[in-house]
Amino acid sequence: MKKRPYEEQIHIDGRVWGAIAGVAICAFPLLVAIIYQLKPDWGVVLKGLIGVAPIFWTVGLIEVFTYIPMLGAGSSYLAFVTGNITNLKAPCAMNAMENAEVKPGSKEGEIISTIAVATSSIVTILIIALGVLMIVPLTPVLESPTLTPAFDNILPALFGALGVVYISRNWKLAIAPVSVMLAIYIILPMLGVQGLDGLVGIFVPVGAIIAIAVARVLYKKGKI
Protein backbone atom coordinates (compact mmCIF):
# COMPACT_ATOMS: atom_id res chain seq x y z
CA MET A 1 0.00 0.00 0.00
CA LYS A 2 1.41 3.36 -1.04
CA LYS A 3 2.12 5.64 1.87
CA ARG A 4 0.48 9.04 1.60
CA PRO A 5 2.49 12.27 2.09
CA TYR A 6 2.34 13.77 5.58
CA GLU A 7 0.29 16.80 4.50
CA GLU A 8 -2.34 14.64 2.80
CA GLN A 9 -2.56 12.13 5.65
CA ILE A 10 -2.87 14.82 8.33
CA HIS A 11 -5.90 16.28 6.55
CA ILE A 12 -7.55 12.86 6.22
CA ASP A 13 -6.95 12.01 9.87
CA GLY A 14 -7.99 15.49 11.00
CA ARG A 15 -11.30 15.37 9.13
CA VAL A 16 -12.12 11.83 10.27
CA TRP A 17 -11.32 12.39 13.94
CA GLY A 18 -12.84 15.86 13.87
CA ALA A 19 -16.11 14.37 12.61
CA ILE A 20 -15.97 11.68 15.30
CA ALA A 21 -15.34 14.31 17.98
CA GLY A 22 -18.23 16.42 16.66
CA VAL A 23 -20.61 13.45 16.82
CA ALA A 24 -19.41 12.57 20.33
CA ILE A 25 -19.86 16.14 21.56
CA CYS A 26 -23.40 16.34 20.17
CA ALA A 27 -24.26 12.81 21.35
CA PHE A 28 -23.71 13.56 25.05
CA PRO A 29 -26.59 16.02 25.56
CA LEU A 30 -28.77 13.90 23.30
CA LEU A 31 -28.10 10.74 25.34
CA VAL A 32 -28.71 12.62 28.60
CA ALA A 33 -32.05 13.86 27.26
CA ILE A 34 -33.04 10.35 26.16
CA ILE A 35 -31.93 8.59 29.35
CA TYR A 36 -33.60 11.08 31.69
CA GLN A 37 -36.54 11.69 29.32
CA LEU A 38 -35.91 15.41 29.13
CA LYS A 39 -37.47 17.57 26.45
CA PRO A 40 -35.88 20.99 25.92
CA ASP A 41 -38.00 24.08 25.46
CA TRP A 42 -37.08 24.79 21.83
CA GLY A 43 -38.42 28.32 22.08
CA VAL A 44 -35.94 29.11 24.86
CA VAL A 45 -33.16 27.33 22.95
CA LEU A 46 -33.87 29.34 19.80
CA LYS A 47 -34.00 32.58 21.78
CA GLY A 48 -30.61 31.81 23.31
CA LEU A 49 -29.12 30.88 19.93
CA ILE A 50 -30.29 34.11 18.34
CA GLY A 51 -28.42 36.03 21.03
CA VAL A 52 -25.10 34.18 21.04
CA ALA A 53 -24.81 32.13 17.84
CA PRO A 54 -23.98 35.07 15.51
CA ILE A 55 -21.10 36.04 17.80
CA PHE A 56 -19.71 32.51 17.86
CA TRP A 57 -20.13 32.14 14.10
CA THR A 58 -18.22 35.36 13.56
CA VAL A 59 -15.49 34.48 16.04
CA GLY A 60 -15.19 30.96 14.63
CA LEU A 61 -14.80 32.24 11.09
CA ILE A 62 -12.24 34.86 12.09
CA GLU A 63 -10.27 32.36 14.19
CA VAL A 64 -9.98 30.00 11.22
CA PHE A 65 -8.23 32.65 9.13
CA THR A 66 -6.22 33.95 12.09
CA TYR A 67 -4.90 30.81 13.75
CA ILE A 68 -4.52 28.21 10.99
CA PRO A 69 -1.63 30.06 9.28
CA MET A 70 0.03 30.36 12.71
CA LEU A 71 -0.56 26.80 13.91
CA GLY A 72 -0.53 24.70 10.76
CA ALA A 73 -2.94 21.96 9.69
CA GLY A 74 -2.26 19.22 12.25
CA SER A 75 -2.30 21.42 15.33
CA SER A 76 -5.34 23.34 14.03
CA TYR A 77 -7.40 20.14 13.85
CA LEU A 78 -6.38 19.36 17.43
CA ALA A 79 -6.82 22.89 18.73
CA PHE A 80 -10.27 23.50 17.26
CA VAL A 81 -11.55 20.23 18.76
CA THR A 82 -9.98 20.61 22.22
CA GLY A 83 -10.63 24.38 22.41
CA ASN A 84 -9.09 27.24 24.40
CA ILE A 85 -6.96 28.24 21.42
CA THR A 86 -6.36 31.86 22.36
CA ASN A 87 -5.52 31.27 26.02
CA LEU A 88 -3.52 28.06 25.72
CA LYS A 89 -3.00 26.30 22.41
CA ALA A 90 -1.67 29.24 20.36
CA PRO A 91 0.79 30.42 23.06
CA CYS A 92 2.08 26.84 23.50
CA ALA A 93 2.56 26.38 19.76
CA MET A 94 4.25 29.77 19.27
CA ASN A 95 6.61 29.26 22.22
CA ALA A 96 7.50 25.76 21.03
CA MET A 97 8.30 26.98 17.52
CA GLU A 98 10.32 29.84 18.94
CA ASN A 99 12.36 27.55 21.20
CA ALA A 100 12.92 25.15 18.32
CA GLU A 101 13.93 28.12 16.12
CA VAL A 102 11.50 27.21 13.34
CA LYS A 103 9.06 29.48 11.51
CA PRO A 104 5.26 29.16 11.42
CA GLY A 105 4.12 27.77 8.09
CA SER A 106 7.29 25.73 7.51
CA LYS A 107 7.29 21.90 7.55
CA GLU A 108 9.34 21.94 10.73
CA GLY A 109 7.00 24.49 12.30
CA GLU A 110 4.01 22.32 11.36
CA ILE A 111 5.43 19.31 13.19
CA ILE A 112 6.63 21.24 16.25
CA SER A 113 3.30 23.06 16.51
CA THR A 114 1.34 19.80 16.30
CA ILE A 115 3.45 18.20 19.03
CA ALA A 116 3.05 21.29 21.24
CA VAL A 117 -0.73 21.45 20.87
CA ALA A 118 -1.06 17.68 21.38
CA THR A 119 1.05 17.86 24.54
CA SER A 120 -0.93 20.85 25.76
CA SER A 121 -4.20 18.97 25.17
CA ILE A 122 -3.01 15.89 27.06
CA VAL A 123 -1.73 17.96 29.99
CA THR A 124 -4.99 19.92 30.08
CA ILE A 125 -7.08 16.73 30.17
CA LEU A 126 -4.94 15.29 32.98
CA ILE A 127 -5.18 18.51 35.02
CA ILE A 128 -8.95 18.72 34.49
CA ALA A 129 -9.33 15.07 35.55
CA LEU A 130 -7.24 15.73 38.64
CA GLY A 131 -9.24 18.87 39.36
CA VAL A 132 -12.54 16.97 39.13
CA LEU A 133 -11.24 14.38 41.60
CA MET A 134 -9.89 17.02 44.01
CA ILE A 135 -12.53 19.73 43.67
CA VAL A 136 -14.48 18.75 46.79
CA PRO A 137 -11.57 18.56 49.26
CA LEU A 138 -9.89 21.64 47.75
CA THR A 139 -13.00 23.86 47.56
CA PRO A 140 -12.48 25.45 51.02
CA VAL A 141 -8.86 26.27 50.13
CA LEU A 142 -9.64 27.65 46.65
CA GLU A 143 -12.47 29.82 47.97
CA SER A 144 -10.48 31.25 50.84
CA PRO A 145 -10.28 35.07 50.93
CA THR A 146 -6.48 34.86 50.85
CA LEU A 147 -6.31 33.10 47.45
CA THR A 148 -9.30 34.76 45.76
CA PRO A 149 -7.35 37.84 44.51
CA ALA A 150 -4.71 35.55 42.99
CA PHE A 151 -7.26 33.47 41.05
CA ASP A 152 -8.99 36.64 39.84
CA ASN A 153 -5.76 37.75 38.16
CA ILE A 154 -4.50 34.51 36.58
CA LEU A 155 -5.27 35.52 32.98
CA PRO A 156 -3.88 39.09 33.28
CA ALA A 157 -0.70 37.63 34.78
CA LEU A 158 -0.41 35.02 32.01
CA PHE A 159 -0.95 37.40 29.11
CA GLY A 160 1.08 40.13 30.77
CA ALA A 161 4.09 37.82 30.87
CA LEU A 162 3.54 36.68 27.28
CA GLY A 163 3.00 40.27 26.17
CA VAL A 164 6.31 41.46 27.60
CA VAL A 165 8.16 38.75 25.67
CA TYR A 166 6.54 39.40 22.30
CA ILE A 167 6.19 43.18 22.54
CA SER A 168 9.84 43.62 23.54
CA ARG A 169 10.96 41.86 20.35
CA ASN A 170 9.31 44.29 17.97
CA TRP A 171 7.67 47.14 19.80
CA LYS A 172 6.88 48.99 16.58
CA LEU A 173 4.36 46.32 15.59
CA ALA A 174 2.80 46.31 19.05
CA ILE A 175 1.97 50.02 19.27
CA ALA A 176 -1.08 50.02 16.96
CA PRO A 177 -2.93 46.87 18.18
CA VAL A 178 -2.21 47.56 21.86
CA SER A 179 -3.38 51.17 21.49
CA VAL A 180 -6.59 50.16 19.70
CA MET A 181 -7.42 47.45 22.26
CA LEU A 182 -6.77 49.82 25.17
CA ALA A 183 -8.97 52.46 23.54
CA ILE A 184 -11.80 49.95 23.08
CA TYR A 185 -11.64 48.81 26.70
CA ILE A 186 -11.58 52.40 27.94
CA ILE A 187 -14.29 53.82 25.64
CA LEU A 188 -16.86 51.01 25.77
CA PRO A 189 -17.29 51.02 29.58
CA MET A 190 -17.64 54.81 29.39
CA LEU A 191 -20.51 54.26 26.94
CA GLY A 192 -22.17 51.88 29.36
CA VAL A 193 -21.36 48.69 27.43
CA GLN A 194 -21.25 45.70 29.79
CA GLY A 195 -19.93 42.16 29.45
CA LEU A 196 -16.67 43.00 27.69
CA ASP A 197 -15.17 39.67 28.76
CA GLY A 198 -17.61 37.92 26.44
CA LEU A 199 -16.24 39.91 23.49
CA VAL A 200 -12.61 38.86 23.98
CA GLY A 201 -13.00 36.20 21.30
CA ILE A 202 -13.71 38.97 18.77
CA PHE A 203 -11.11 41.43 20.04
CA VAL A 204 -8.20 38.99 19.72
CA PRO A 205 -8.63 38.31 15.96
CA VAL A 206 -9.34 42.02 15.38
CA GLY A 207 -6.07 42.87 17.12
CA ALA A 208 -4.28 40.28 14.97
CA ILE A 209 -5.69 41.80 11.78
CA ILE A 210 -4.57 45.28 12.88
CA ALA A 211 -1.09 43.95 13.66
CA ILE A 212 -0.82 42.25 10.25
CA ALA A 213 -1.96 45.39 8.43
CA VAL A 214 0.51 47.59 10.35
CA ALA A 215 3.30 45.08 9.77
CA ARG A 216 2.68 45.19 6.03
CA VAL A 217 2.77 48.99 5.98
CA LEU A 218 5.96 49.15 8.07
CA TYR A 219 7.58 46.45 5.94
CA LYS A 220 6.86 48.35 2.73
CA LYS A 221 8.34 51.47 4.28
CA GLY A 222 11.43 49.57 5.38
CA LYS A 223 10.79 50.20 9.07
CA ILE A 224 11.01 46.52 9.98
N, C-alpha and C positions, 0 to 999 in steps of 0.2 A: 504493500500500500504506500502510495507516494505521500511523503510528509509535506504538509502545508507550510508555507512561510509563517513566521511568527505573527506578522501584522494581520494576516488573513485568519489565522487560528484564534487570535485574541478576540477578534470581532465575533466569530462564531460562538466561542465560549461565553463571551460577554452577553450576547443576545439570548442565548439559551438559558443561562443561569439568571439573567435579569428577568426573563419571563417567568421562570420558576419562582423567583423571589416575589414578583408582583402577585402571582396567584396565591402564594402562601400568605402574604400580607393581607390580601382581600379575603382569604378564606377564614382567617381567625374571627373577625367580627361576625361573619356569616354563620360559622359553626356555633359561636356563643348564642346567637339569636335562635338558631334551630334547637340547640340542646335545652335552653332555658325558655323556649317558646315565647320569645320577645318579638314584638312587632314595632318597629320604629315609626314615629310620627313623621311621615314623609313631608308634610307641610313645614314642620320645624327644620327638618334636614335641608330642604330646599332653601328656606329662608337663611339658614346659616351658610350654605354654599354660595348664595348670591353675594353675601357680605365678604367672604374670605377667598373664595375660589379665584376671582380675577387677579387678586394680589399674588397668589401662589402660582398661577399660570404665567404671569408676567415675570416673577422672580425666577421661576424654573426655566423659562426661555432665555432670559438674560444670563443665568448661570451656565447654561450649556455653551454659549458663545464666549463666556468669560473664562471658565475654568478648564474646559477641554484642551485648548491650546497650551495651558500651563501644565496640566497633569499628564496628558497623553491618553491614549485609548484605554489601556488596561486598567490604570488607576481610576479613570473616570467611571468605568462600569462599576468598579468596587465602591467608589465614593458616593455615587448617586443612589446606590442601593442601601448602603450603611448609613448615609446621612452625615450631618454636621460638617459639611465641607468647609465652610468659611472659618469656623472656630477651630477645627482640628485637622482635617485631612489635607487641605491646601498648605497650611503652615508646615506640617510634617513632610509633605512631598518637596516643598521648596527648600527646606533646611537640609533634607537628605541630598538633593541634587547639588546644593551649594557645597556641602561637606565632601561630596564625591567629585566636585569640580567638573560637573557636566552641565550642559545647557538644556533648558526645557525645549521639547520638540525634537531633540536628537534621539537616536536609537538607544544610546546609553541612558539618557535622561528618562526615556520611556520605561526602561527596565527598573532603574533606581526608584522612580516615582511609584511604580506599581508595587515594588517590595515595601516601600515606606507606608503607603496607604493600607496595604494588606496587614502589615505589622501593627499599624495604628488601630485597625479594625479589630484585630484579635485582642490586643491589649484592652481596648475599650469594652469588648464583650466580657473579658475576664473581670475587669474592675466593676462593671455593672452587676455581674453575677455575685461577686463578693459583697457589693453594696446591698443587694437584695437580701443576702443571708445575714448581714450585720446591721441592717437598718433599725431593727427593733432595739437591740442592746445599745446601739450608738446614738439613738435619737436624743436622749437627755444631754449627751455631750455636744452634739451638733447644734442643738437649739439653745445652748447656754448663752447668756448675754455676752460673755467674754469672747466667744468665737464668731458671733453673728456679724460684727463689722468686717471680719476677714472674709467670710463667705460672700458678703455683699459686694466685695471688690475683687473677686477672682478674675473676672473677664477684663476689667480695666488693667489689672496688673499684668495679665497675660499679653494683651495687645499692646500695652505700653512698652513692655520689654521687646516684643517683636518689632514694634515701630521704631524704637531707637536704633536697632540693628540695621533695618532696611533704609530708614530715612538718612542715617549718617553716611551711607554709601553714596547716595546721589541726592543731595538735599534739593537740588534744582527741580527735580521731577516731583518732589513731595510738596512743594509750596502750594501749587494750584489745587490738587485734590484735598489736602488737609485744610486749606483755607475755605474751600467750598463746603466741606462737611461741617466745619466749625460754624460757619455762617448759618447753615441749615438748622443745626441744633440750637443755635442761639435765637434765630428769628422765629422758628415755628412755635416754641413755647410762649414767646411774646405774643403770638397771634392766637394763643389759646388752644393750639393743637395738642391733643393728648395721645398717649400710647405710642411714643416715638420708638420704643424698643421693638414693637411689632413691625416697624418699617426698616429695620436694619438690613433685612434681606435684600431690599431694593437699593439702599444707600451704598452697600459694598460694591455691587456691579457698576453703579453710576460713578462711584469714585474711581473704579478701574478704567472705565471709558474715558473719564477726564484725564487720568494719568497717561493713557495711551495717546490721546490726542495731543497733549502737551509735549510728550516725548517726541512725537513725530515733528512737531513744529521746531523744537529745540534742536533736533537732529539735523533738520534741513538748514537751520541757521548756523550749524557747526558749534553749538553750545555744549553738546555732549558727544 
